[in-house]
Amino acid sequence: MHLSVAIPRVQLLDSIIDIVDRVCLELDLDMMASPKVQSSFMISGEASWLDYFSSHQLSRIRRTLLRSFGLDVEDFCRLHPLVLLNQLSGSSISQTENYSIDQSIWNKAKTLNKQTSGLEKVEEQMAVLNTMGMNEMAKGIGSIAKNTSKFRKLNLKMSQAYRQEDVQRLYQLAKKSIAVRRGLLLKERNFRMAERIHQGVKSSDKATLYAIGAGHLMGKNGVINLLRKKAAVEINPVL
């Protein structure tokens, strides 16, 4: 989630980046701009996820989302529906909060010549998300168009939980967002990220900042709990 945080937290992050040797986010942000990664968000062939809707349904969805979020679904017809879903989430939050903390961390690390990397590859994230299928994601977009106020309220609640640092509340809300299965889709990614953090801790004595989305932290299958089960990893709260 791309949100602003209280200034003390930004200052705390800066102080942590100053003292670590490496910074690792969910994804390598330098790779995100590569043509190969950008092409992974494109739909191959002549089919489009818009084809799942009748002309009447598409007209209604297009009109509603354009009015409510300023986004035209036709602009996303050749892109993976996840791109539109993320844009809708961002557009439902005040522009003053549309601030990328992960990009800020990455830029700060680059400025200080820290080693930077990602826990996952874009292809891995996409593979998990694609288990939903285009049809299900298209239905999710249709559901948003049917009840834009509900979608907007959910995202605002997530924004509020994020600012209040209520990670348990954020975890519960994240499971409800972007169709009905996003909470389930977190699980596979949590296991992968926890394992790679564990391997990184075991294989190197370099101090590393691992920065991942707050929705991945809590729950039985959250990254924190998964790491607590692994040998040679001690988890202690610092805030």
C-alpha positions as CSV (number, residue, x, y, z in Angstrom):
1,M,0.0,0.0,0.0
2,H,1.4,3.4,-1.0
3,L,0.6,5.7,1.9
4,S,2.2,8.5,3.9
5,V,3.4,7.9,7.4
6,A,4.1,10.1,10.4
7,I,7.3,12.0,10.0
8,P,9.0,10.2,13.0
9,R,8.5,6.9,11.2
10,V,10.2,8.2,8.1
11,Q,13.0,9.5,10.2
12,L,13.3,6.1,11.9
13,L,13.5,4.4,8.5
14,D,16.2,6.7,7.4
15,S,18.2,6.0,10.6
16,I,17.9,2.3,10.0
17,I,19.0,2.5,6.4
18,D,22.0,4.5,7.5
19,I,23.3,1.6,9.7
20,V,22.5,-1.5,7.6
21,D,24.6,-3.0,4.8
22,R,21.7,-4.1,2.6
23,V,18.1,-3.2,1.9
24,C,15.7,-5.9,0.6
25,L,12.1,-5.1,-0.5
26,E,9.5,-7.4,-1.9
27,L,10.7,-6.6,-5.4
28,D,13.8,-5.2,-7.0
29,L,12.5,-1.8,-8.0
30,D,15.2,-1.3,-10.6
31,M,14.0,-4.5,-12.4
32,M,10.4,-3.2,-12.4
33,A,11.3,-0.7,-15.0
34,S,12.8,-3.2,-17.4
35,P,11.0,-4.0,-20.7
36,K,10.9,-7.7,-19.7
37,V,9.0,-6.9,-16.5
38,Q,6.7,-4.4,-18.1
39,S,5.8,-6.9,-20.8
40,S,4.7,-9.4,-18.1
41,F,1.8,-7.1,-17.4
42,M,0.6,-7.2,-21.0
43,I,-2.0,-9.7,-22.2
44,S,-0.8,-11.7,-25.2
45,G,-3.0,-12.6,-28.2
46,E,-6.2,-10.9,-29.2
47,A,-8.3,-11.7,-26.2
48,S,-8.9,-9.2,-23.4
49,W,-10.3,-9.5,-19.9
50,L,-13.0,-7.1,-21.0
51,D,-14.4,-9.9,-23.2
52,Y,-15.8,-11.4,-20.0
53,F,-18.4,-8.7,-20.0
54,S,-21.4,-8.2,-22.3
55,S,-21.4,-4.8,-24.1
56,H,-24.1,-3.6,-21.7
57,Q,-22.1,-4.6,-18.7
58,L,-18.9,-3.1,-20.0
59,S,-20.7,0.2,-20.8
60,R,-22.0,0.4,-17.3
61,I,-18.7,-0.5,-15.7
62,R,-16.8,1.9,-17.9
63,R,-19.2,4.8,-17.1
64,T,-19.1,4.1,-13.3
65,L,-15.4,3.7,-12.9
66,L,-14.7,6.8,-15.0
67,R,-17.1,8.8,-12.9
68,S,-16.0,7.5,-9.6
69,F,-12.2,7.1,-10.1
70,G,-11.4,8.9,-13.3
71,L,-10.1,5.7,-14.8
72,D,-11.3,4.4,-18.2
73,V,-11.2,0.6,-18.4
74,E,-10.5,0.8,-22.2
75,D,-7.1,2.1,-21.3
76,F,-6.4,-1.1,-19.5
77,C,-7.8,-3.6,-22.1
78,R,-4.4,-5.0,-23.0
79,L,-3.0,-5.0,-19.5
80,H,-3.4,-7.5,-16.7
81,P,-6.5,-6.6,-14.7
82,L,-4.3,-6.4,-11.6
83,V,-2.9,-3.2,-13.0
84,L,-6.4,-1.6,-13.0
85,L,-7.2,-3.1,-9.5
86,N,-4.1,-1.4,-8.1
87,Q,-5.0,1.9,-9.8
88,L,-8.5,1.7,-8.4
89,S,-7.1,1.2,-4.9
90,G,-4.8,4.1,-5.2
91,S,-7.5,6.4,-6.7
92,S,-9.8,5.6,-3.8
93,I,-7.4,7.2,-1.3
94,S,-6.6,10.9,-1.0
95,Q,-3.8,12.0,-3.4
96,T,-2.0,13.5,-0.4
97,E,-1.5,9.9,0.8
98,N,-0.5,8.4,-2.5
99,Y,3.2,8.2,-1.4
100,S,5.4,5.2,-2.1
101,I,7.2,4.3,1.0
102,D,9.0,1.4,-0.7
103,Q,10.3,3.7,-3.4
104,S,11.5,6.1,-0.8
105,I,13.4,3.4,1.0
106,W,14.9,2.2,-2.3
107,N,16.0,5.7,-3.3
108,K,17.6,6.3,0.1
109,A,19.5,3.0,-0.1
110,K,20.7,3.8,-3.6
111,T,21.8,7.3,-2.5
112,L,23.9,5.7,0.3
113,N,25.3,3.0,-2.1
114,K,23.7,0.2,0.0
115,Q,23.2,-3.3,-1.6
116,T,19.7,-3.6,-2.8
117,S,17.6,-6.6,-3.8
118,G,14.1,-8.1,-3.9
119,L,12.7,-11.1,-2.1
120,E,10.6,-12.1,-5.0
121,K,10.6,-11.9,-8.8
122,V,7.7,-10.3,-10.6
123,E,7.1,-13.6,-12.4
124,E,6.6,-15.3,-9.1
125,Q,4.1,-12.7,-7.9
126,M,2.2,-12.9,-11.2
127,A,2.1,-16.7,-11.1
128,V,0.4,-16.6,-7.7
129,L,-2.0,-14.0,-8.7
130,N,-2.9,-15.8,-11.9
131,T,-4.2,-18.7,-9.9
132,M,-7.3,-16.5,-9.6
133,G,-7.7,-16.5,-13.3
134,M,-8.7,-13.5,-15.5
135,N,-12.3,-14.3,-15.2
136,E,-12.3,-14.0,-11.4
137,M,-10.3,-10.7,-11.4
138,A,-12.7,-9.3,-14.1
139,K,-15.6,-10.2,-11.8
140,G,-13.8,-8.4,-9.0
141,I,-13.6,-5.3,-11.1
142,G,-17.3,-5.7,-11.9
143,S,-18.1,-5.9,-8.2
144,I,-16.2,-2.7,-7.5
145,A,-18.3,-1.0,-10.2
146,K,-21.5,-2.2,-8.6
147,N,-20.6,-0.8,-5.2
148,T,-17.9,1.8,-5.4
149,S,-18.7,3.3,-2.0
150,K,-18.0,0.0,-0.3
151,F,-14.7,-0.4,-2.1
152,R,-13.7,3.1,-1.3
153,K,-14.6,2.7,2.4
154,L,-12.6,-0.5,2.6
155,N,-9.5,1.2,1.2
156,L,-9.9,4.2,3.5
157,K,-10.2,1.8,6.5
158,M,-6.9,0.2,5.4
159,S,-5.4,3.6,5.1
160,Q,-6.5,4.5,8.6
161,A,-5.2,1.2,10.1
162,Y,-1.9,1.8,8.3
163,R,-1.5,5.2,9.8
164,Q,-2.4,3.9,13.2
165,E,0.1,1.1,12.8
166,D,-2.6,-1.4,13.6
167,V,-1.1,-4.3,11.6
168,Q,-3.6,-6.9,12.9
169,R,-6.5,-4.7,11.7
170,L,-4.7,-4.2,8.4
171,Y,-4.2,-7.9,7.9
172,Q,-7.9,-8.6,8.4
173,L,-8.9,-5.8,6.0
174,A,-6.3,-7.0,3.4
175,K,-8.0,-10.4,3.3
176,K,-11.2,-8.7,2.2
177,S,-9.7,-6.5,-0.5
178,I,-9.3,-7.1,-4.3
179,A,-11.9,-9.8,-4.7
180,V,-12.5,-12.7,-2.3
181,R,-9.3,-14.6,-2.4
182,R,-6.5,-12.1,-1.9
183,G,-6.1,-13.2,1.8
184,L,-5.5,-16.7,0.6
185,L,-3.1,-15.5,-2.0
186,L,-1.0,-13.9,0.7
187,K,-0.2,-17.3,2.1
188,E,2.1,-18.7,-0.6
189,R,4.0,-15.4,-0.9
190,N,4.4,-15.3,2.9
191,F,6.0,-18.7,3.0
192,R,8.4,-17.8,0.1
193,M,9.4,-14.5,1.7
194,A,9.9,-16.0,5.2
195,E,12.1,-18.7,3.7
196,R,14.2,-16.3,1.8
197,I,14.6,-13.9,4.8
198,H,15.6,-17.0,6.9
199,Q,18.2,-18.0,4.3
200,G,19.5,-14.5,4.1
201,V,19.9,-14.3,7.9
202,K,21.7,-17.7,8.0
203,S,24.0,-17.1,5.0
204,S,25.3,-13.6,5.8
205,D,26.4,-11.6,8.8
206,K,25.6,-8.4,7.0
207,A,22.9,-6.2,8.6
208,T,19.9,-6.2,6.3
209,L,16.7,-4.2,6.3
210,Y,13.8,-6.4,5.0
211,A,10.9,-4.1,4.1
212,I,7.6,-5.8,3.1
213,G,4.0,-4.9,3.0
214,A,2.3,-4.7,6.5
215,G,-0.5,-7.1,5.2
216,H,2.1,-9.9,5.1
217,L,3.1,-9.6,8.7
218,M,0.3,-10.9,10.9
219,G,-1.7,-14.1,11.1
220,K,-0.9,-17.8,11.6
221,N,0.7,-17.8,8.2
222,G,2.2,-14.3,8.4
223,V,5.9,-13.7,7.9
224,I,6.5,-12.9,11.6
225,N,5.0,-16.2,12.8
226,L,6.7,-18.2,10.1
227,L,10.0,-16.8,11.0
228,R,9.5,-17.5,14.7
229,K,9.2,-21.2,13.8
230,K,12.6,-21.3,12.1
231,A,15.8,-22.1,13.9
232,A,18.4,-19.4,14.4
233,V,15.9,-16.6,14.1
234,E,15.0,-14.4,17.0
235,I,12.1,-12.0,16.7
236,N,11.9,-9.0,19.0
237,P,9.6,-5.9,18.7
238,V,11.5,-2.6,18.6
239,L,8.5,-0.2,18.5
